[in-house]
Amino acid sequence: MSSPRSTVPTAAAVPSPSAPVTGGSATSSTAPTVAELMDFVRSTARDEALIASLPLDPDGRTWIRLDGPGGSEAWLIGWPPGTGTGWHDHADSFGAFTTAAGALKEHSLAVRLPTDGWKTLELTDGVDRSRELATGQGRAFGQNHVHEVLNESEVAHAVSVHAYYPPLPRIRRFSRTGAVLRLEQTERPEDWQ
């Protein structure tokens, strides 16, 4: 009789979570690079008038859609104290984000997940990563990057700028219990726009 563990696929660790990110399958010569997305979110995060224009809600996240470079999808997002995204990925899109005000924390997984065909995945030891992103700090990520972003402050809002290319085709939402990651829901653009 096989153990329950043997029926759950395992995600192996990626050699380096800081390896260069490439644009994957983007074929257009006008497609932005990861570096261009990072430049965009950094420069937008320094636009004090834009950041101040975002309405902040004490009970939930707020957002404004922005024009990103080269046909990318971009967002300005407000984070009330104690809010977060939950575990998710951005499917086939690569992207970047920067904290424009306050501080955010990102928990991520340094694994390559299967893109389809699974509901439950057992993670191996050593795949968890965490980073604090204070005002002006950001990060880029590749396709199928699984993470959650949190405003852990008890009193202060945070604001961030995000950009994705290609524009988000879907977001997969996950739950996590210990080493087990479970696919809970797949959202399409019409679900959040």
Salt bridges, closest charged atoms under 4 A:
ASP89 OD2 - ARG172 NH2 2.55
GLU106 OE1 - ARG131 NE 3.39
GLU106 OE1 - ARG139 NE 2.72
GLU106 OE2 - HIS145 NE2 2.98
GLU106 OE2 - HIS147 ND1 2.63
ASP116 OD1 - ARG170 NH1 3.19
GLU122 OE2 - ARG5 NH2 3.04
ASP128 OD1 - ARG176 NH1 2.51
GLU132 OE2 - LYS105 NZ 3.42
GLU187 OE2 - ARG173 NE 2.81
